[in-house]
Amino acid sequence: SKPIYQKRREVHIRKALQADPNNPLFKMNAALFYHEQGDMDTSISFYKQALAIDDRMTIPLHNLGALYTQENPDLAIHYYQRLYDQDPTYGDVWQRLSMLYRYQGKTHQAITIIEQRAKNFPRDKSLQQTLINLYLQTKQYQRLADYYQTILNRNPFQAKHRLNAAKVLVQLGQHQEAVIILKEGLALE
C-alpha cells in the first residue's frame, strides 16, 4: 500500500490531467511520479505523451534516454540525440550519448560529440583526456597532434602535453615539428 502522501499526490496528478489533458507539464509530472514509483511502463507512456504535445521538452527526452539505456540502446541514443541537438549543454547528455555511441562501436559519432563539447569547454581536463584517448584508440594521430597543438596554444606550460605532442609528431614522421615543440617548451623554462 502506498503512503498517504503518495496517494494524495497521485489524486492531484489525476485531477490536473482531467482538468487539462493536453498540458505537457501535467503529463511530465505524471511521468515523473510513476517513474519514482517504479512503474516504468506508465512513466514511459506519459513521457511520450508529453513529447507528443511539446517535442522540445528536455526532461522527458533525458529521462527516456536514461530509461532505455540498458534495454534498448538505439532508442536511448534516439532520445539523447534529440536532446543534444536541441541543447548540447544540457547536463551530462553529451557524456551519455558519447558513451552509448562508443559501446555500439560508433566511435566517430562519439568523437564528434566530444570535440563539440571540448570547443565549448576547452579547459576541461577530463574532457581533454577522453578526446586524447579516443584519438589514440582510433589511431587518428594527425588529429591528436592538432589537438595537442590546440591545447598548447591555450596553455603553453603543459609539459606533459608538449612531450606527448612531440611523440605523436615523431610517429607521423614530422621530426622537425617535434623538435620545434620541444624547443618551445625549453624556451619557456
Protein Blocks (a to p, Z undefined) as FASTA:
>chain_A
ZZfklmmmmmmmmmmmmmmmmbmklmmmmmmmmmmnopaklmmmmmmmmmmmmmmbfklm
mmmmmmmmmmmmmlmmmmmmmmmmmmmmgcjlmmmmmmmmmmnopamlmmmmmmmmmmmm
mmlmklmmmmmmmmmmnopaklmmmmmmmmmmmmmmlmklmmmmmmmmmmnopamlmmmm
mmmmmmmZZ
